[in-house]
Amino acid sequence: MTIFKHELRQGRTGLLIWTAAIAFMLGVCILIYPEMGSQMEEMSAMFADMGSFSQAFGMDRINFGAFIGFFGVECGNILGLGGAFFAALLGISSLAKEEKEHTADFLLSHPISRSKILGEKFLAIVLQIGILNAAAVGVTALSVLLIGEEVSLKTLALLFTAYFLMQLEVACITFGLSAFLRRGSLGIGLGLAAVFYFLNIIANLSEDAEFLKYITPFGYTEGADIIADGAVNAGYLGVGIFLAAASVTLAFRKYHTKDIA
């Protein structure tokens, strides 16, 4: 597990910064809820009547004045978008960086198969995403206890599970892309995560564009849907799992036959 440990050591600074930033913003978001509580009912009614803006973020389908509605919209965007960016950065740089930094010749000269290299790199990505989400869950639990709110543990568990799976899907897709890149491109990873986010917003705005939810992993993290239905949409999630598995499989096949520069 030498490569696995090396990847964790190499990425610990980035992991610490992203985890601290997302956990801090989550904590602040939750802790300010009581201060806004007296105004939430009026704000909920106002947001629900804002037409396309309300539809884009699902605020026309949930009670923004209740804590779980507030969490699903405000805090969900922090973990969802922030986590997607982090996962995209991990995935897109995992394989391409070896050629960009001219370390591929050193790595591949050792008696270790390419499958093992890919496997350990991918496991390191999954663990780092898991650490970020574990920290987010811990900060959320502590913050909820501090403000004394009663929440549905099932709904929170569904939301966090959906965010975690979404981040894994983004990481898998960018991991697959990384196998085709020689110089690496953080811009491609961040851009793809942003495109996925905005595709979900477009899908919320028009029924004719609802099919986009099958393309974007943000489709099954929609807080309004999870809170209202009490479940993650199995159809969107199923397509996401297929795309993630196909991307990782493609990465293994491509890297095995790739002429490393």
C-alpha positions as YAML, in Angstrom:
chain: A
units: angstrom
residues:
- id: 1
  name: MET
  ca: [0.00, 0.00, 0.00]
- id: 2
  name: THR
  ca: [2.95, 2.30, -0.60]
- id: 3
  name: ILE
  ca: [1.23, 4.32, -3.33]
- id: 4
  name: PHE
  ca: [-1.94, 4.59, -1.25]
- id: 5
  name: LYS
  ca: [0.00, 6.05, 1.68]
- id: 6
  name: HIS
  ca: [2.00, 8.34, -0.61]
- id: 7
  name: GLU
  ca: [-1.21, 9.73, -2.15]
- id: 8
  name: LEU
  ca: [-2.61, 10.45, 1.31]
- id: 9
  name: ARG
  ca: [0.60, 12.18, 2.40]
- id: 10
  name: GLN
  ca: [0.75, 14.19, -0.81]
- id: 11
  name: GLY
  ca: [-2.87, 15.30, -0.51]
- id: 12
  name: ARG
  ca: [-3.07, 15.94, 3.24]
- id: 13
  name: THR
  ca: [-2.68, 19.72, 2.98]
- id: 14
  name: GLY
  ca: [-5.43, 20.06, 0.40]
- id: 15
  name: LEU
  ca: [-7.65, 17.69, 2.37]
- id: 16
  name: LEU
  ca: [-7.13, 19.68, 5.55]
- id: 17
  name: ILE
  ca: [-7.89, 23.02, 3.87]
- id: 18
  name: TRP
  ca: [-11.01, 21.82, 2.04]
- id: 19
  name: THR
  ca: [-12.32, 19.92, 5.08]
- id: 20
  name: ALA
  ca: [-11.74, 22.86, 7.43]
- id: 21
  name: ALA
  ca: [-13.34, 25.34, 5.02]
- id: 22
  name: ILE
  ca: [-16.46, 23.27, 4.33]
- id: 23
  name: ALA
  ca: [-16.89, 22.21, 7.98]
- id: 24
  name: PHE
  ca: [-16.48, 25.82, 9.15]
- id: 25
  name: MET
  ca: [-19.07, 27.14, 6.70]
- id: 26
  name: LEU
  ca: [-21.48, 24.34, 7.61]
- id: 27
  name: GLY
  ca: [-21.10, 25.12, 11.30]
- id: 28
  name: VAL
  ca: [-21.64, 28.85, 10.81]
- id: 29
  name: CYS
  ca: [-24.65, 28.19, 8.57]
- id: 30
  name: ILE
  ca: [-26.32, 26.05, 11.25]
- id: 31
  name: LEU
  ca: [-25.39, 28.30, 14.19]
- id: 32
  name: ILE
  ca: [-26.98, 31.38, 12.61]
- id: 33
  name: TYR
  ca: [-30.32, 29.62, 12.13]
- id: 34
  name: PRO
  ca: [-31.73, 30.53, 15.58]
- id: 35
  name: GLU
  ca: [-30.96, 34.21, 14.97]
- id: 36
  name: MET
  ca: [-32.97, 34.04, 11.78]
- id: 37
  name: GLY
  ca: [-35.73, 31.84, 13.20]
- id: 38
  name: SER
  ca: [-38.19, 34.65, 13.91]
- id: 39
  name: GLN
  ca: [-37.96, 35.82, 10.31]
- id: 40
  name: MET
  ca: [-37.95, 32.41, 8.66]
- id: 41
  name: GLU
  ca: [-41.69, 32.02, 8.15]
- id: 42
  name: GLU
  ca: [-41.91, 35.32, 6.30]
- id: 43
  name: MET
  ca: [-38.76, 34.50, 4.33]
- id: 44
  name: SER
  ca: [-40.13, 31.07, 3.42]
- id: 45
  name: ALA
  ca: [-43.31, 32.58, 1.99]
- id: 46
  name: MET
  ca: [-41.29, 35.22, 0.14]
- id: 47
  name: PHE
  ca: [-38.87, 32.73, -1.38]
- id: 48
  name: ALA
  ca: [-41.70, 30.41, -2.41]
- id: 49
  name: ASP
  ca: [-43.20, 33.21, -4.51]
- id: 50
  name: MET
  ca: [-40.04, 34.16, -6.37]
- id: 51
  name: GLY
  ca: [-40.91, 32.15, -9.46]
- id: 52
  name: SER
  ca: [-37.97, 30.71, -11.38]
- id: 53
  name: PHE
  ca: [-35.50, 31.49, -8.59]
- id: 54
  name: SER
  ca: [-37.57, 29.42, -6.14]
- id: 55
  name: GLN
  ca: [-37.86, 26.55, -8.62]
- id: 56
  name: ALA
  ca: [-34.13, 26.55, -9.35]
- id: 57
  name: PHE
  ca: [-33.24, 25.80, -5.73]
- id: 58
  name: GLY
  ca: [-36.36, 23.83, -4.79]
- id: 59
  name: MET
  ca: [-37.59, 26.47, -2.34]
- id: 60
  name: ASP
  ca: [-41.11, 26.29, -3.75]
- id: 61
  name: ARG
  ca: [-41.43, 22.67, -2.52]
- id: 62
  name: ILE
  ca: [-40.14, 22.84, 1.05]
- id: 63
  name: ASN
  ca: [-40.67, 24.95, 4.14]
- id: 64
  name: PHE
  ca: [-37.58, 27.12, 4.23]
- id: 65
  name: GLY
  ca: [-38.65, 28.30, 7.70]
- id: 66
  name: ALA
  ca: [-38.19, 24.84, 9.22]
- id: 67
  name: PHE
  ca: [-34.65, 23.83, 10.14]
- id: 68
  name: ILE
  ca: [-34.54, 20.81, 7.84]
- id: 69
  name: GLY
  ca: [-35.71, 22.94, 4.90]
- id: 70
  name: PHE
  ca: [-33.12, 25.59, 5.72]
- id: 71
  name: PHE
  ca: [-30.43, 22.91, 6.02]
- id: 72
  name: GLY
  ca: [-31.42, 21.23, 2.75]
- id: 73
  name: VAL
  ca: [-31.09, 24.47, 0.78]
- id: 74
  name: GLU
  ca: [-28.37, 26.53, 2.46]
- id: 75
  name: CYS
  ca: [-26.13, 23.94, 4.09]
- id: 76
  name: GLY
  ca: [-26.74, 21.41, 1.33]
- id: 77
  name: ASN
  ca: [-25.31, 23.78, -1.26]
- id: 78
  name: ILE
  ca: [-22.17, 24.25, 0.85]
- id: 79
  name: LEU
  ca: [-21.43, 20.54, 1.15]
- id: 80
  name: GLY
  ca: [-22.79, 19.66, -2.28]
- id: 81
  name: LEU
  ca: [-20.92, 22.22, -4.36]
- id: 82
  name: GLY
  ca: [-17.82, 22.40, -2.16]
- id: 83
  name: GLY
  ca: [-17.58, 18.62, -1.95]
- id: 84
  name: ALA
  ca: [-18.05, 18.26, -5.71]
- id: 85
  name: PHE
  ca: [-15.20, 20.69, -6.40]
- id: 86
  name: PHE
  ca: [-12.92, 18.82, -4.00]
- id: 87
  name: ALA
  ca: [-13.82, 15.44, -5.51]
- id: 88
  name: ALA
  ca: [-13.26, 16.78, -9.04]
- id: 89
  name: LEU
  ca: [-9.80, 18.09, -8.11]
- id: 90
  name: LEU
  ca: [-8.84, 14.73, -6.62]
- id: 91
  name: GLY
  ca: [-10.05, 12.74, -9.61]
- id: 92
  name: ILE
  ca: [-8.75, 14.91, -12.46]
- id: 93
  name: SER
  ca: [-5.22, 15.14, -11.05]
- id: 94
  name: SER
  ca: [-4.82, 11.56, -9.83]
- id: 95
  name: LEU
  ca: [-3.33, 9.99, -12.98]
- id: 96
  name: ALA
  ca: [-2.44, 12.95, -15.20]
- id: 97
  name: LYS
  ca: [-0.13, 14.47, -12.59]
- id: 98
  name: GLU
  ca: [2.34, 11.61, -13.00]
- id: 99
  name: GLU
  ca: [3.08, 12.71, -16.57]
- id: 100
  name: LYS
  ca: [2.77, 16.41, -15.84]
- id: 101
  name: GLU
  ca: [5.31, 16.21, -13.00]
- id: 102
  name: HIS
  ca: [7.51, 13.68, -14.87]
- id: 103
  name: THR
  ca: [7.22, 11.05, -12.12]
- id: 104
  name: ALA
  ca: [5.53, 8.40, -14.30]
- id: 105
  name: ASP
  ca: [8.84, 6.95, -15.54]
- id: 106
  name: PHE
  ca: [10.06, 6.51, -11.95]
- id: 107
  name: LEU
  ca: [6.76, 5.02, -10.77]
- id: 108
  name: LEU
  ca: [6.33, 2.56, -13.65]
- id: 109
  name: SER
  ca: [9.94, 1.38, -13.49]
- id: 110
  name: HIS
  ca: [9.16, -0.38, -10.21]
- id: 111
  name: PRO
  ca: [7.89, -3.99, -10.08]
- id: 112
  name: ILE
  ca: [4.26, -2.97, -9.60]
- id: 113
  name: SER
  ca: [1.37, -3.45, -11.99]
- id: 114
  name: ARG
  ca: [-0.61, -0.60, -13.44]
- id: 115
  name: SER
  ca: [-3.75, -2.13, -11.96]
- id: 116
  name: LYS
  ca: [-2.26, -1.85, -8.49]
- id: 117
  name: ILE
  ca: [-1.25, 1.76, -9.13]
- id: 118
  name: LEU
  ca: [-4.76, 2.64, -10.26]
- id: 119
  name: GLY
  ca: [-6.41, 0.72, -7.44]
- id: 120
  name: GLU
  ca: [-4.40, 2.35, -4.67]
- id: 121
  name: LYS
  ca: [-4.81, 5.83, -6.16]
- id: 122
  name: PHE
  ca: [-8.57, 5.32, -6.39]
- id: 123
  name: LEU
  ca: [-8.78, 4.03, -2.81]
- id: 124
  name: ALA
  ca: [-6.92, 7.14, -1.62]
- id: 125
  name: ILE
  ca: [-9.49, 9.33, -3.38]
- id: 126
  name: VAL
  ca: [-12.39, 7.46, -1.76]
- id: 127
  name: LEU
  ca: [-10.83, 7.72, 1.71]
- id: 128
  name: GLN
  ca: [-10.19, 11.46, 1.39]
- id: 129
  name: ILE
  ca: [-13.80, 12.07, 0.31]
- id: 130
  name: GLY
  ca: [-14.93, 9.92, 3.23]
- id: 131
  name: ILE
  ca: [-12.84, 11.95, 5.69]
- id: 132
  name: LEU
  ca: [-14.30, 15.23, 4.41]
- id: 133
  name: ASN
  ca: [-17.86, 13.93, 4.78]
- id: 134
  name: ALA
  ca: [-17.20, 12.42, 8.20]
- id: 135
  name: ALA
  ca: [-15.98, 15.84, 9.38]
- id: 136
  name: ALA
  ca: [-19.08, 17.47, 7.89]
- id: 137
  name: VAL
  ca: [-21.35, 15.02, 9.72]
- id: 138
  name: GLY
  ca: [-19.50, 15.60, 13.00]
- id: 139
  name: VAL
  ca: [-19.66, 19.39, 12.75]
- id: 140
  name: THR
  ca: [-23.33, 19.25, 11.79]
- id: 141
  name: ALA
  ca: [-24.19, 17.00, 14.75]
- id: 142
  name: LEU
  ca: [-22.31, 19.25, 17.19]
- id: 143
  name: SER
  ca: [-23.84, 22.44, 15.77]
- id: 144
  name: VAL
  ca: [-27.38, 21.00, 15.91]
- id: 145
  name: LEU
  ca: [-26.84, 20.05, 19.56]
- id: 146
  name: LEU
  ca: [-25.58, 23.55, 20.35]
- id: 147
  name: ILE
  ca: [-28.66, 25.27, 18.90]
- id: 148
  name: GLY
  ca: [-31.01, 22.69, 20.46]
- id: 149
  name: GLU
  ca: [-32.94, 21.85, 17.30]
- id: 150
  name: GLU
  ca: [-34.85, 18.60, 16.88]
- id: 151
  name: VAL
  ca: [-34.22, 17.12, 13.46]
- id: 152
  name: SER
  ca: [-35.14, 13.99, 11.57]
- id: 153
  name: LEU
  ca: [-32.07, 11.76, 11.71]
- id: 154
  name: LYS
  ca: [-33.38, 9.73, 8.77]
- id: 155
  name: THR
  ca: [-33.65, 12.82, 6.56]
- id: 156
  name: LEU
  ca: [-30.20, 14.05, 7.56]
- id: 157
  name: ALA
  ca: [-28.75, 10.59, 6.91]
- id: 158
  name: LEU
  ca: [-30.34, 10.53, 3.45]
- id: 159
  name: LEU
  ca: [-29.00, 14.00, 2.63]
- id: 160
  name: PHE
  ca: [-25.45, 13.18, 3.72]
- id: 161
  name: THR
  ca: [-25.53, 9.81, 1.94]
- id: 162
  name: ALA
  ca: [-26.66, 11.51, -1.28]
- id: 163
  name: TYR
  ca: [-23.91, 14.15, -1.04]
- id: 164
  name: PHE
  ca: [-21.28, 11.46, -0.41]
- id: 165
  name: LEU
  ca: [-22.41, 9.35, -3.37]
- id: 166
  name: MET
  ca: [-22.55, 12.44, -5.60]
- id: 167
  name: GLN
  ca: [-18.96, 13.33, -4.70]
- id: 168
  name: LEU
  ca: [-17.86, 9.77, -5.41]
- id: 169
  name: GLU
  ca: [-19.54, 9.90, -8.83]
- id: 170
  name: VAL
  ca: [-17.83, 13.20, -9.67]
- id: 171
  name: ALA
  ca: [-14.50, 11.73, -8.54]
- id: 172
  name: CYS
  ca: [-15.04, 8.59, -10.66]
- id: 173
  name: ILE
  ca: [-15.91, 10.57, -13.79]
- id: 174
  name: THR
  ca: [-12.92, 12.88, -13.45]
- id: 175
  name: PHE
  ca: [-10.71, 9.88, -12.56]
- id: 176
  name: GLY
  ca: [-11.74, 8.36, -15.88]
- id: 177
  name: LEU
  ca: [-10.94, 11.59, -17.71]
- id: 178
  name: SER
  ca: [-7.57, 11.80, -15.98]
- id: 179
  name: ALA
  ca: [-6.45, 8.60, -17.69]
- id: 180
  name: PHE
  ca: [-6.75, 10.37, -21.06]
- id: 181
  name: LEU
  ca: [-4.90, 13.54, -20.04]
- id: 182
  name: ARG
  ca: [-1.15, 14.02, -20.22]
- id: 183
  name: ARG
  ca: [-0.71, 17.40, -18.60]
- id: 184
  name: GLY
  ca: [-3.65, 17.44, -16.26]
- id: 185
  name: SER
  ca: [-6.13, 20.25, -15.99]
- id: 186
  name: LEU
  ca: [-7.68, 21.41, -12.75]
- id: 187
  name: GLY
  ca: [-9.85, 23.70, -14.84]
- id: 188
  name: ILE
  ca: [-11.48, 20.72, -16.57]
- id: 189
  name: GLY
  ca: [-12.31, 19.13, -13.22]
- id: 190
  name: LEU
  ca: [-13.72, 22.28, -11.64]
- id: 191
  name: GLY
  ca: [-15.54, 23.21, -14.84]
- id: 192
  name: LEU
  ca: [-17.19, 19.80, -15.09]
- id: 193
  name: ALA
  ca: [-18.38, 19.98, -11.46]
- id: 194
  name: ALA
  ca: [-19.81, 23.46, -12.11]
- id: 195
  name: VAL
  ca: [-21.55, 22.24, -15.28]
- id: 196
  name: PHE
  ca: [-23.16, 19.39, -13.33]
- id: 197
  name: TYR
  ca: [-24.43, 21.89, -10.74]
- id: 198
  name: PHE
  ca: [-25.96, 24.22, -13.31]
- id: 199
  name: LEU
  ca: [-27.51, 21.35, -15.26]
- id: 200
  name: ASN
  ca: [-29.49, 20.50, -12.13]
- id: 201
  name: ILE
  ca: [-30.65, 24.11, -11.82]
- id: 202
  name: ILE
  ca: [-31.78, 24.07, -15.48]
- id: 203
  name: ALA
  ca: [-33.63, 20.79, -14.87]
- id: 204
  name: ASN
  ca: [-35.48, 22.41, -11.94]
- id: 205
  name: LEU
  ca: [-36.56, 25.35, -14.07]
- id: 206
  name: SER
  ca: [-38.30, 23.40, -16.85]
- id: 207
  name: GLU
  ca: [-40.10, 20.09, -17.06]
- id: 208
  name: ASP
  ca: [-38.79, 19.76, -20.61]
- id: 209
  name: ALA
  ca: [-35.25, 19.71, -19.21]
- id: 210
  name: GLU
  ca: [-35.97, 17.28, -16.40]
- id: 211
  name: PHE
  ca: [-34.10, 14.53, -18.26]
- id: 212
  name: LEU
  ca: [-30.88, 16.38, -17.34]
- id: 213
  name: LYS
  ca: [-31.25, 15.02, -13.81]
- id: 214
  name: TYR
  ca: [-30.22, 11.64, -15.20]
- id: 215
  name: ILE
  ca: [-26.98, 13.20, -16.43]
- id: 216
  name: THR
  ca: [-25.95, 15.31, -13.43]
- id: 217
  name: PRO
  ca: [-25.09, 13.69, -10.09]
- id: 218
  name: PHE
  ca: [-26.70, 16.70, -8.41]
- id: 219
  name: GLY
  ca: [-30.04, 15.31, -9.61]
- id: 220
  name: TYR
  ca: [-30.32, 12.86, -6.69]
- id: 221
  name: THR
  ca: [-28.97, 15.31, -4.09]
- id: 222
  name: GLU
  ca: [-31.88, 17.74, -4.50]
- id: 223
  name: GLY
  ca: [-32.73, 18.58, -0.89]
- id: 224
  name: ALA
  ca: [-36.35, 19.47, -1.68]
- id: 225
  name: ASP
  ca: [-36.97, 16.06, -3.26]
- id: 226
  name: ILE
  ca: [-35.26, 14.09, -0.49]
- id: 227
  name: ILE
  ca: [-37.10, 15.99, 2.27]
- id: 228
  name: ALA
  ca: [-40.48, 15.74, 0.54]
- id: 229
  name: ASP
  ca: [-40.19, 12.10, -0.55]
- id: 230
  name: GLY
  ca: [-38.20, 10.76, 2.38]
- id: 231
  name: ALA
  ca: [-35.93, 8.94, -0.05]
- id: 232
  name: VAL
  ca: [-33.22, 9.39, -2.67]
- id: 233
  name: ASN
  ca: [-34.51, 9.06, -6.24]
- id: 234
  name: ALA
  ca: [-33.52, 5.52, -7.22]
- id: 235
  name: GLY
  ca: [-33.66, 6.21, -10.96]
- id: 236
  name: TYR
  ca: [-31.23, 9.12, -10.88]
- id: 237
  name: LEU
  ca: [-28.98, 7.27, -8.44]
- id: 238
  name: GLY
  ca: [-28.96, 4.11, -10.55]
- id: 239
  name: VAL
  ca: [-27.77, 6.02, -13.63]
- id: 240
  name: GLY
  ca: [-25.15, 7.76, -11.47]
- id: 241
  name: ILE
  ca: [-23.78, 4.45, -10.18]
- id: 242
  name: PHE
  ca: [-23.59, 3.13, -13.75]
- id: 243
  name: LEU
  ca: [-21.72, 6.23, -14.98]
- id: 244
  name: ALA
  ca: [-19.30, 6.05, -12.04]
- id: 245
  name: ALA
  ca: [-18.56, 2.36, -12.61]
- id: 246
  name: ALA
  ca: [-18.17, 2.88, -16.36]
- id: 247
  name: SER
  ca: [-15.76, 5.78, -15.80]
- id: 248
  name: VAL
  ca: [-13.52, 3.78, -13.44]
- id: 249
  name: THR
  ca: [-13.57, 0.79, -15.79]
- id: 250
  name: LEU
  ca: [-12.62, 3.05, -18.69]
- id: 251
  name: ALA
  ca: [-9.76, 4.50, -16.64]
- id: 252
  name: PHE
  ca: [-8.34, 1.01, -15.99]
- id: 253
  name: ARG
  ca: [-8.64, -0.04, -19.64]
- id: 254
  name: LYS
  ca: [-7.12, 3.16, -21.00]
- id: 255
  name: TYR
  ca: [-4.23, 3.32, -18.52]
- id: 256
  name: HIS
  ca: [-3.27, -0.30, -19.24]
- id: 257
  name: THR
  ca: [-2.72, 0.48, -22.93]
- id: 258
  name: LYS
  ca: [-1.60, 4.09, -22.61]
- id: 259
  name: ASP
  ca: [1.82, 5.09, -23.90]
- id: 260
  name: ILE
  ca: [3.12, 7.01, -20.90]
- id: 261
  name: ALA
  ca: [5.13, 10.08, -21.90]
...
